[in-house]
Amino acid sequence: MRRRRGWWVVAVALGGCAEAGAAGSRPGSATDSGADGPASGGDPAGGAGGTSGSGGTSGSGGASGSGGTSGSGAAGGASGAGGTAGSGGSAGGAASAGAGGTAGAGGTGGGGDAGPGLWVMGYYPGYQQALAPLSEVDLGALTHLAVGAALPRSDGTLDDEFYLGSSGAAFATEIVQRAHAAGAQAILMVGGAGTHDPFVAAAQPAIRATFVQNLLALVDRHGFDGLDLDWEPLPAAELPALTALAAALRAARPALTLTVPIQPINVNFEVPSSEHAALAANVDQLNLMSYGVGMAGNWPGWESWHSSPLHGEGASHPTSIESSIDAYVAAGVPAARLGLGIGFYGICYGSPVTAPRQVVGAASFEADDNQLGYATLMGAYFEPAARSWDSIAQVPWLAYSSPRGALGCTYVSYEDAESILAKGAWAKQRGIGGAIVWTINEGHLPSAPAGQRDPLLAALRAGFR
């Protein structure tokens, strides 16, 4: 099973003892009030959480269920107000523009015309091909399609089968052609969770030139327009090595679009490194993996929280998109080069949790996208009466009085059309560069009527493009 998004870190309890192997952590400043819906329980306990890392969980090889009903259950929806920030694809680094044109704070856009509005980069890993056949997906909602994945080896060579064995090459060529036909850039995702050590080795000075040569050869073989350098986890000490790799790629191919996913910030203690600004100067996009276990969990001292909250971080739920973006901007990263993250899957807490901002206690927690993709969520968990809207975090949630579905959920946090439109409006108002989606496959509703099978992509088109 291949896991792609999330965080494997050391969580620190309120008393200061470390617990190895816990996933992610973050609690913040600023108190917040409850959601519109079931009452939240317990006062926030300050200072919870531990160190954040990267790496992680999500996007594994299992298929997240299909079927399910169409419709998001969203009531109303925020309008995509606010002026646009940037245009066409990537808000750029210090590089010459390719055929895609410049955007935001100067910079590049190699490949196809990304069109007006903010960037929207959706990930499509080969192992989830069955969830969303390419012929059915609305690629026109995207400016960039990230194809997963090429896996680095320690000697600078690449596993280039895209998780599909001998059919990987044909898959890559077809998906690039389909992206271009839809007016999107095709981006080669490199790495992901589980590839950290070979990625580090391949980026070392003695091997870097070979690694760059092999990356560019794979780009050329299939016609990709850029690279998504998915170095997970990415501790601060390794940022210079990634920056050097990006600079080498930029020098060898100035028009190449370069993107990097980065971790959200725990406002209780995390501060982005100045090296993030140096990295931003050599790439086109730094995109927050602001979803799933990167934003919420059941660690000591934490309260229940949301998968992708826009606002509302607190001492015992210390993450939000806004606070993370603010932290990176304060560290010198241009807002127009930052993207927020949207997960097409939910997170699930078990009893006794039935709402955000509640004491977690012994509640179970699941944040594997292959278990709770949007299609599965809508088919097996969603019902209109269970839905509430958090007016602070600007996201929906579901609550049940007894365990629901195969995961035994009593509280589910997820994205829908309303929350995506709210993120788009905020991103435009703040001058953010765009958004990424993990993964577009999981948002596809194969049993819905034609034209209604990708409601979350439709919301992205309305809110961000």
C-alpha positions as CSV (number, residue, x, y, z in Angstrom):
1,M,0.0,0.0,0.0
2,R,1.5,3.3,-1.0
3,R,0.8,6.3,1.2
4,R,1.3,9.8,-0.1
5,R,0.2,12.7,2.0
6,G,0.3,13.5,5.7
7,W,2.8,13.7,8.5
8,W,4.8,11.2,10.6
9,V,6.2,13.1,13.5
10,V,6.8,13.2,17.3
11,A,3.8,14.4,19.2
12,V,4.4,16.1,22.6
13,A,1.8,15.9,25.3
14,L,0.8,18.8,27.5
15,G,3.2,17.5,30.2
16,G,6.1,17.5,27.8
17,C,6.6,13.8,27.4
18,A,7.3,12.7,23.8
19,E,5.3,10.0,22.0
20,A,7.1,8.6,19.0
21,G,5.3,7.6,15.9
22,A,2.2,9.8,16.3
23,A,1.0,11.5,13.2
24,G,1.3,15.3,12.8
25,S,0.7,17.9,15.3
26,R,-0.2,21.5,15.6
27,P,-2.3,23.8,18.1
28,G,-2.4,27.6,17.8
29,S,-3.1,30.9,19.3
30,A,-6.3,33.0,19.2
31,T,-9.3,31.6,20.8
32,D,-12.4,30.9,18.7
33,S,-16.0,30.2,19.3
34,G,-18.0,27.2,18.3
35,A,-19.5,26.1,15.0
36,D,-23.0,26.5,13.6
37,G,-24.4,23.2,14.7
38,P,-23.9,20.8,17.6
39,A,-22.2,22.4,20.6
40,S,-18.5,21.9,21.1
41,G,-17.2,20.5,24.4
42,G,-14.4,21.5,26.7
43,D,-12.2,24.5,27.0
44,P,-9.0,24.6,24.8
45,A,-6.0,23.4,26.7
46,G,-3.1,25.6,25.6
47,G,0.2,24.5,24.4
48,A,-0.7,21.1,23.1
49,G,0.8,19.3,20.3
50,G,4.4,18.6,19.3
51,T,6.7,18.9,16.4
52,S,5.4,18.8,12.9
53,G,7.1,16.9,10.2
54,S,6.0,15.9,6.8
55,G,5.9,12.7,4.9
56,G,2.9,10.6,5.4
57,T,-0.3,9.1,5.0
58,S,-2.9,9.4,2.3
59,G,-3.1,8.4,-1.2
60,S,-2.3,4.8,-0.7
61,G,-2.7,2.0,-3.3
62,G,-6.1,0.9,-2.2
63,A,-9.1,2.2,-4.0
64,S,-11.3,4.6,-2.2
65,G,-14.9,3.5,-2.9
66,S,-16.8,4.6,-5.8
67,G,-20.5,4.8,-6.3
68,G,-22.4,7.0,-4.0
69,T,-24.8,9.8,-4.6
70,S,-24.1,12.9,-6.4
71,G,-24.4,16.4,-4.9
72,S,-22.3,17.9,-2.2
73,G,-25.0,18.7,0.4
74,A,-23.7,22.2,0.5
75,A,-26.3,24.8,1.3
76,G,-25.8,28.0,-0.6
77,G,-22.1,28.8,-1.0
78,A,-19.7,31.6,-0.9
79,S,-19.3,33.6,-4.0
80,G,-15.9,33.8,-5.7
81,A,-15.6,37.4,-4.9
82,G,-12.4,39.4,-4.9
83,G,-9.9,40.3,-7.5
84,T,-7.8,37.7,-9.2
85,A,-4.2,37.3,-8.2
86,G,-1.9,36.5,-11.0
87,S,-2.8,34.9,-14.2
88,G,-1.9,31.8,-16.2
89,G,-0.4,28.9,-14.3
90,S,2.4,29.4,-11.8
91,A,3.3,32.5,-9.9
92,G,6.9,32.5,-10.8
93,G,10.4,32.2,-9.5
94,A,13.4,33.9,-11.0
95,A,13.1,32.3,-14.4
96,S,12.1,33.1,-17.9
97,A,8.6,32.5,-18.9
98,G,7.8,29.5,-21.1
99,A,4.8,29.1,-23.4
100,G,2.4,29.3,-20.4
101,G,3.1,32.9,-19.7
102,T,3.9,34.7,-16.5
103,A,1.8,35.1,-13.4
104,G,1.6,36.8,-10.1
105,A,5.0,38.0,-8.8
106,G,6.8,37.4,-12.0
107,G,8.1,34.1,-13.1
108,T,7.5,31.1,-15.2
109,G,4.9,29.0,-16.7
110,G,6.4,26.4,-19.0
111,G,4.0,24.4,-21.2
112,G,0.4,25.1,-22.0
113,D,-1.6,28.1,-21.4
114,A,-3.0,27.9,-17.8
115,G,-5.6,30.5,-18.4
116,P,-6.8,33.4,-16.2
117,G,-7.5,33.2,-12.5
118,L,-5.5,31.3,-9.9
119,W,-3.7,28.1,-10.5
120,V,-5.5,24.8,-9.7
121,M,-3.2,21.8,-9.7
122,G,-4.9,18.4,-9.2
123,Y,-3.0,15.3,-8.5
124,Y,-3.8,12.1,-10.4
125,P,-1.8,9.1,-9.1
126,G,-1.6,6.1,-11.4
127,Y,-2.8,3.7,-8.7
128,Q,-6.1,5.5,-8.5
129,Q,-6.8,5.3,-12.2
130,A,-9.8,3.0,-11.7
131,L,-11.5,5.6,-9.5
132,A,-11.7,8.2,-12.2
133,P,-11.1,7.1,-15.8
134,L,-9.3,9.9,-17.7
135,S,-12.0,10.0,-20.3
136,E,-14.5,11.1,-17.6
137,V,-12.6,13.6,-15.5
138,D,-13.2,17.4,-16.0
139,L,-9.6,18.3,-16.7
140,G,-10.7,21.7,-17.9
141,A,-11.2,22.8,-14.3
142,L,-7.4,22.5,-13.8
143,T,-4.5,24.7,-14.8
144,H,-2.0,22.0,-13.9
145,L,-2.4,18.2,-13.7
146,A,0.2,16.5,-11.4
147,V,0.8,12.9,-12.5
148,G,2.0,10.5,-9.9
149,A,4.6,9.4,-9.6
150,A,8.2,9.0,-10.6
151,L,10.1,7.6,-7.6
152,P,13.7,8.6,-7.0
153,R,16.4,6.1,-6.4
154,S,19.6,6.8,-4.4
155,D,21.8,6.6,-7.5
156,G,19.8,9.4,-9.3
157,T,17.8,7.0,-11.5
158,L,14.0,6.8,-11.4
159,D,11.3,4.3,-11.1
160,D,9.1,5.6,-13.9
161,E,6.3,3.1,-13.9
162,F,3.7,5.4,-12.2
163,Y,2.7,2.5,-9.9
164,L,1.4,0.7,-13.0
165,G,4.2,-1.6,-14.0
166,S,4.8,-2.0,-17.8
167,S,1.7,0.0,-18.6
168,G,3.1,3.1,-16.8
169,A,4.7,4.6,-19.9
170,A,1.6,4.5,-22.0
171,F,-0.4,5.9,-19.1
172,A,2.0,8.9,-18.8
173,T,1.9,9.7,-22.5
174,E,-1.9,9.6,-22.6
175,I,-2.4,11.7,-19.5
176,V,0.0,14.4,-20.7
177,Q,-1.8,14.5,-24.1
178,R,-5.2,14.8,-22.4
179,A,-4.0,17.6,-20.0
180,H,-2.7,19.6,-23.0
181,A,-5.9,19.0,-24.9
182,A,-7.8,20.5,-21.9
183,G,-5.4,23.5,-21.8
184,A,-3.6,22.4,-18.6
185,Q,0.1,22.0,-18.0
186,A,1.2,18.4,-17.2
187,I,3.4,18.2,-14.2
188,L,5.5,15.2,-13.3
189,M,5.2,14.4,-9.6
190,V,8.5,13.1,-8.2
191,G,8.7,11.3,-4.9
192,G,6.1,11.4,-2.2
193,A,5.8,9.7,1.2
194,G,8.2,6.7,1.5
195,T,10.8,8.1,-0.9
196,H,12.6,10.4,1.5
197,D,15.9,8.6,1.9
198,P,16.5,8.0,-1.8
199,F,15.4,11.6,-2.6
200,V,18.0,13.0,-0.2
201,A,20.7,10.7,-1.6
202,A,19.9,11.6,-5.2
203,A,20.0,15.4,-4.5
204,Q,23.5,15.3,-2.9
205,P,26.2,17.2,-4.9
206,A,28.0,14.1,-6.1
207,I,24.8,12.7,-7.7
208,R,22.7,15.8,-8.4
209,A,23.8,16.3,-12.0
210,T,22.8,12.7,-12.8
211,F,19.5,13.1,-11.1
212,V,18.7,16.3,-13.0
213,Q,19.6,14.7,-16.2
214,N,17.3,11.7,-15.6
215,L,14.5,14.0,-14.4
216,L,14.7,16.1,-17.6
217,A,14.9,13.0,-19.8
218,L,11.7,11.7,-18.3
219,V,10.0,15.1,-18.8
220,D,11.0,15.0,-22.4
221,R,10.1,11.4,-23.0
222,H,6.4,12.1,-22.2
223,G,6.1,15.8,-22.9
224,F,5.7,17.1,-19.3
225,D,5.8,20.8,-18.7
226,G,7.2,20.7,-15.2
227,L,8.2,18.9,-12.0
228,D,6.5,18.6,-8.6
229,L,9.4,18.0,-6.2
230,D,7.6,16.0,-3.5
231,W,10.4,15.7,-0.9
232,E,8.6,14.2,2.2
233,P,9.3,14.8,5.0
234,L,11.1,18.1,4.5
235,P,12.9,19.2,7.7
236,A,14.4,22.6,7.8
237,A,17.9,21.2,7.6
238,E,17.2,19.7,4.2
239,L,15.8,22.8,2.6
240,P,19.2,23.9,1.2
241,A,19.6,20.6,-0.6
242,L,16.1,20.9,-2.2
243,T,16.8,24.5,-3.1
244,A,20.1,23.5,-4.8
245,L,18.2,20.8,-6.8
246,A,15.6,23.3,-7.9
247,A,18.3,25.8,-8.9
248,A,20.1,23.1,-10.9
249,L,16.8,22.2,-12.7
250,R,16.1,25.9,-13.3
251,A,19.5,26.5,-14.8
252,A,19.3,23.5,-17.1
253,R,15.7,24.2,-18.2
254,P,14.6,27.9,-17.5
255,A,11.1,27.5,-18.8
256,L,10.3,24.4,-16.7
257,T,7.5,24.8,-14.2
258,L,8.7,23.8,-10.7
259,T,6.4,23.2,-7.7
260,V,7.0,21.9,-4.2
261,P,4.4,20.8,-1.5
262,I,5.1,22.1,2.0
263,Q,3.7,21.5,5.4
264,P,1.1,23.6,7.3
265,I,2.2,25.3,10.4
266,N,1.5,24.6,14.1
267,V,1.1,28.2,15.4
268,N,2.0,27.2,18.9
269,F,5.7,26.9,18.1
270,E,6.5,26.5,14.4
271,V,8.1,29.2,12.4
272,P,9.0,28.7,8.7
273,S,12.7,28.9,7.9
274,S,14.2,31.7,5.9
275,E,15.3,28.9,3.6
276,H,11.7,28.7,2.4
277,A,12.1,32.2,0.9
278,A,15.3,31.0,-0.9
279,L,13.4,27.9,-2.1
280,A,10.5,30.1,-3.3
281,A,12.9,32.2,-5.4
282,N,13.8,29.0,-7.4
283,V,10.4,27.5,-7.9
284,D,7.0,28.7,-9.2
285,Q,4.7,27.3,-6.5
286,L,5.0,26.3,-2.8
287,N,1.7,24.5,-2.1
288,L,0.4,23.8,1.4
289,M,-0.6,20.2,2.1
290,S,-3.4,21.7,4.3
291,Y,-5.7,18.7,4.6
292,G,-6.2,15.5,6.5
293,V,-3.7,14.4,9.1
294,G,-1.6,17.5,8.4
295,M,-4.3,19.6,10.1
296,A,-6.0,17.5,12.7
297,G,-5.5,14.4,14.8
298,N,-6.1,12.7,18.2
299,W,-2.8,13.5,19.9
300,P,-2.5,14.3,23.6
301,G,-3.8,17.8,24.4
302,W,-5.6,18.2,21.1
303,E,-9.3,18.8,20.5
304,S,-11.2,17.5,17.5
305,W,-10.7,19.8,14.5
306,H,-11.3,20.1,10.7
307,S,-9.5,18.5,7.8
308,S,-9.0,21.8,5.9
309,P,-10.0,24.8,8.1
310,L,-9.7,28.2,6.5
311,H,-9.7,30.1,9.8
312,G,-10.1,29.5,13.5
313,E,-6.8,28.0,14.8
314,G,-6.7,27.7,18.6
315,A,-4.4,26.5,21.3
316,S,-5.5,22.9,21.1
317,H,-6.4,22.9,17.4
318,P,-3.4,24.9,16.2
319,T,-3.8,24.8,12.4
320,S,-5.6,26.8,9.7
321,I,-4.9,27.7,6.1
322,E,-4.8,31.4,7.0
323,S,-2.3,31.1,9.8
324,S,0.0,28.9,7.8
325,I,-0.1,31.3,4.8
326,D,0.6,34.2,7.1
327,A,3.6,32.4,8.6
328,Y,5.2,31.7,5.2
329,V,4.6,35.3,4.0
330,A,6.2,36.6,7.2
331,A,9.2,34.4,6.4
332,G,9.6,36.1,3.1
333,V,7.6,33.9,0.7
334,P,5.5,36.0,-1.7
335,A,1.8,35.3,-1.2
336,A,1.4,34.9,-5.0
337,R,3.8,32.0,-5.0
338,L,1.8,30.1,-2.2
339,G,-1.0,27.8,-2.8
340,L,-3.5,26.3,-0.3
341,G,-4.4,22.6,-0.2
342,I,-7.8,21.0,-0.7
343,G,-8.4,17.3,0.0
344,F,-11.0,15.4,-1.9
345,Y,-11.4,13.1,1.1
346,G,-12.5,13.4,4.8
347,I,-11.3,12.7,8.2
348,C,-13.2,10.6,10.8
349,Y,-13.4,10.7,14.6
350,G,-15.1,8.0,16.6
351,S,-17.1,8.2,19.8
352,P,-17.3,10.3,22.0
353,V,-16.4,13.1,19.5
354,T,-19.5,14.5,17.6
355,A,-18.3,18.0,16.7
356,P,-15.2,20.1,16.2
357,R,-13.4,21.6,19.3
358,Q,-14.3,18.7,21.6
359,V,-12.0,16.8,23.9
360,V,-10.8,13.8,22.0
361,G,-10.1,11.4,24.8
362,A,-9.9,7.8,23.5
363,A,-11.7,8.5,20.3
364,S,-10.4,6.8,17.2
365,F,-9.1,8.9,14.3
366,E,-8.9,8.0,10.6
367,A,-7.4,10.3,7.9
368,D,-6.5,7.9,5.1
369,D,-7.9,9.2,1.9
370,N,-8.3,5.7,0.5
371,Q,-10.8,4.9,3.2
372,L,-12.9,8.1,3.1
373,G,-12.6,9.6,-0.4
374,Y,-15.4,12.0,-1.3
375,A,-17.2,9.3,-3.4
376,T,-17.2,6.9,-0.5
377,L,-18.2,9.7,1.9
378,M,-21.2,10.7,-0.2
379,G,-22.3,7.2,-0.7
380,A,-21.9,5.7,2.8
381,Y,-21.8,8.6,5.3
382,F,-23.5,11.7,4.0
383,E,-27.1,12.6,4.8
384,P,-28.4,16.2,4.8
385,A,-29.7,16.1,8.4
386,A,-26.2,15.3,9.6
387,R,-24.5,18.3,8.0
388,S,-23.5,21.4,9.9
389,W,-21.5,24.5,8.8
390,D,-18.6,26.0,10.8
391,S,-18.9,29.7,10.2
392,I,-15.5,30.4,11.6
393,A,-13.5,27.6,9.9
394,Q,-15.6,27.9,6.8
395,V,-16.0,24.1,6.3
396,P,-18.8,21.6,6.7
397,W,-19.0,18.6,9.0
398,L,-21.2,15.6,9.7
399,A,-22.3,14.3,13.1
400,Y,-24.0,11.1,14.2
401,S,-25.3,9.9,17.5
402,S,-24.0,6.4,16.9
403,P,-21.1,5.0,14.8
404,R,-21.6,5.3,11.1
405,G,-20.1,3.3,8.2
406,A,-17.2,0.9,8.1
407,L,-15.0,3.3,10.0
408,G,-17.5,3.8,12.9
409,C,-17.5,7.6,12.5
410,T,-19.4,9.9,14.8
411,Y,-17.8,13.1,13.4
412,V,-16.6,13.6,9.9
413,S,-14.8,16.7,8.5
414,Y,-14.6,17.1,4.7
415,E,-14.7,19.6,1.8
416,D,-17.8,20.4,-0.3
417,A,-18.7,23.0,-2.9
418,E,-19.5,25.7,-0.3
419,S,-16.1,25.4,1.5
420,I,-14.2,25.3,-1.8
421,L,-15.9,28.5,-3.0
422,A,-15.1,30.1,0.3
423,K,-11.4,29.2,-0.1
424,G,-11.4,30.6,-3.6
425,A,-12.9,33.9,-2.5
426,W,-10.4,34.2,0.3
427,A,-7.4,33.3,-1.9
428,K,-8.4,36.0,-4.4
429,Q,-8.9,38.6,-1.7
430,R,-5.5,37.7,-0.1
431,G,-3.5,37.5,-3.4
432,I,-2.8,33.8,-2.9
433,G,-1.5,32.1,-6.0
434,G,-3.8,29.1,-6.2
435,A,-4.7,25.7,-4.9
436,I,-3.7,22.0,-5.1
437,V,-6.0,19.0,-4.8
438,W,-5.2,15.6,-3.4
439,T,-6.6,13.7,-5.3
440,I,-9.0,14.5,-8.2
441,N,-9.7,10.8,-8.5
442,E,-11.3,10.7,-5.1
443,G,-13.8,13.4,-6.0
444,H,-15.3,11.6,-9.0
445,L,-18.8,10.2,-8.6
446,P,-19.1,7.5,-11.3
447,S,-22.7,6.7,-10.7
448,A,-23.9,10.3,-10.9
449,P,-25.5,11.6,-14.2
450,A,-23.1,12.7,-16.9
451,G,-22.0,16.3,-16.3
452,Q,-22.5,16.0,-12.5
453,R,-19.7,13.5,-11.7
454,D,-17.1,16.0,-10.6
455,P,-18.9,18.5,-8.3
456,L,-15.8,19.5,-6.4
457,L,-13.9,20.2,-9.6
458,A,-16.9,22.3,-10.8
459,A,-16.6,24.3,-7.5
460,L,-12.9,24.8,-8.1
461,R,-13.6,26.1,-11.6
462,A,-16.1,28.5,-10.2
463,G,-14.1,29.6,-7.2
464,F,-10.5,29.8,-8.5
465,R,-10.5,30.1,-12.3
